[in-house]
Amino acid sequence: MLAPMIMKHYEHVPPSIYAGAPEGIEMREMITAQDGAPNFTLRVFDIHPGASTPFHSHEWEHEVFILDGAGTVRTEGNEMSFEKGASVFLAPHEKHCFVADRGTPVRFICVIPSSNRCRM
């Protein structure tokens, strides 16, 4: 039996700061296995101006959608600028980080498999 529909507002989900993340990074776990989502976890990240997520990799793929701001996504040997409205795919085991431009915060949606919660 599927879980009933759930709706949450971004402003009502408290941010968490995960272990090992530098200052200026907040994550809101919007929909998770605790909500009954069997396959995916939906998270919203906020990166303060000039801040960066850790350079890391994991066994699952990433699908990211940039809601607001501008910055750079870095991988080993590659760097691409992004802005509001961009989508990014990162393959499993691909080292990466997201960097907000100095003058603007970045907000993005990140989807991962729910059995593999963020462990950075």
C-alpha positions as CSV (number, residue, x, y, z in Angstrom):
1,M,0.0,0.0,0.0
2,L,1.3,3.4,-0.9
3,A,1.7,6.2,1.6
4,P,-0.9,9.0,1.4
5,M,0.0,12.2,-0.3
6,I,2.3,14.5,1.7
7,M,2.9,18.2,1.1
8,K,5.6,20.3,2.8
9,H,6.6,23.9,2.4
10,Y,10.3,24.7,2.2
11,E,10.0,27.3,5.0
12,H,8.5,24.8,7.4
13,V,11.3,22.2,7.0
14,P,14.2,23.1,9.3
15,P,17.6,23.1,7.7
16,S,20.3,20.6,8.8
17,I,24.0,21.1,8.6
18,Y,25.6,17.7,7.8
19,A,28.9,16.5,9.3
20,G,32.0,17.5,7.3
21,A,30.2,20.3,5.4
22,P,31.8,23.7,5.5
23,E,30.0,26.8,6.8
24,G,27.5,28.2,4.5
25,I,25.8,25.0,3.4
26,E,22.3,24.1,4.5
27,M,20.2,21.1,3.5
28,R,16.5,20.5,3.9
29,E,15.3,17.0,3.5
30,M,11.9,17.6,2.0
31,I,10.7,14.1,1.2
32,T,12.4,11.0,2.6
33,A,11.8,7.3,3.4
34,Q,10.4,8.6,6.7
35,D,7.6,10.1,4.7
36,G,7.0,6.8,3.0
37,A,8.9,7.6,-0.2
38,P,10.2,4.1,-1.2
39,N,12.7,5.1,-3.9
40,F,14.0,8.7,-3.7
41,T,14.9,11.4,-1.3
42,L,14.2,15.0,-2.4
43,R,16.5,17.6,-0.8
44,V,16.9,21.3,-1.2
45,F,20.4,22.8,-0.7
46,D,21.2,26.4,0.1
47,I,24.8,27.6,-0.6
48,H,25.7,31.0,0.8
49,P,27.6,33.4,-1.5
50,G,31.2,32.2,-2.1
51,A,30.6,28.9,-0.2
52,S,31.1,25.4,-1.7
53,T,29.8,21.9,-1.0
54,P,32.7,19.4,-0.2
55,F,34.4,17.8,-3.2
56,H,33.1,14.3,-2.9
57,S,31.7,11.3,-4.7
58,H,29.3,8.5,-4.0
59,E,28.0,5.3,-5.6
60,W,24.7,6.8,-6.8
61,E,23.9,9.3,-9.5
62,H,22.7,12.9,-8.9
63,E,20.1,14.9,-10.6
64,V,20.2,18.5,-9.6
65,F,18.0,21.4,-10.7
66,I,19.2,25.0,-9.9
67,L,16.3,27.0,-8.5
68,D,18.1,30.2,-7.9
69,G,21.5,31.8,-8.1
70,A,24.7,31.2,-10.2
71,G,27.9,29.4,-9.7
72,T,30.1,26.6,-10.8
73,V,29.9,22.8,-10.7
74,R,33.4,21.2,-10.6
75,T,34.4,17.6,-11.4
76,E,37.8,16.1,-11.8
77,G,39.2,18.0,-14.9
78,N,36.0,19.9,-15.7
79,E,34.3,23.0,-14.6
80,M,31.0,24.4,-15.8
81,S,29.1,27.6,-14.9
82,F,25.4,27.3,-14.0
83,E,22.6,29.7,-13.4
84,K,18.9,29.6,-12.4
85,G,17.0,27.0,-14.5
86,A,20.0,24.8,-15.3
87,S,19.9,21.0,-14.6
88,V,23.0,18.9,-13.9
89,F,23.5,15.2,-14.1
90,L,26.4,13.6,-12.2
91,A,27.3,10.0,-12.8
92,P,27.9,7.5,-9.9
93,H,31.5,7.9,-8.5
94,E,32.0,11.2,-10.3
95,K,33.8,13.6,-7.8
96,H,32.0,16.9,-7.7
97,C,31.2,20.1,-5.8
98,F,28.9,23.1,-6.3
99,V,30.3,26.6,-5.7
100,A,28.2,29.7,-5.3
101,D,29.4,32.9,-7.0
102,R,30.6,35.4,-4.5
103,G,27.7,37.8,-5.0
104,T,24.7,35.4,-5.0
105,P,23.4,32.5,-2.9
106,V,22.5,29.3,-4.7
107,R,19.5,27.1,-4.1
108,F,19.1,23.7,-5.8
109,I,17.0,20.6,-5.7
110,C,18.9,17.3,-5.4
111,V,17.4,13.9,-5.9
112,I,19.1,10.7,-4.6
113,P,18.0,7.1,-4.0
114,S,16.3,7.0,-0.6
115,S,18.3,4.0,0.6
116,N,21.5,6.1,0.2
117,R,21.0,9.2,2.4
118,C,23.7,11.9,2.2
119,R,26.7,10.8,4.2
120,M,29.5,13.3,3.5
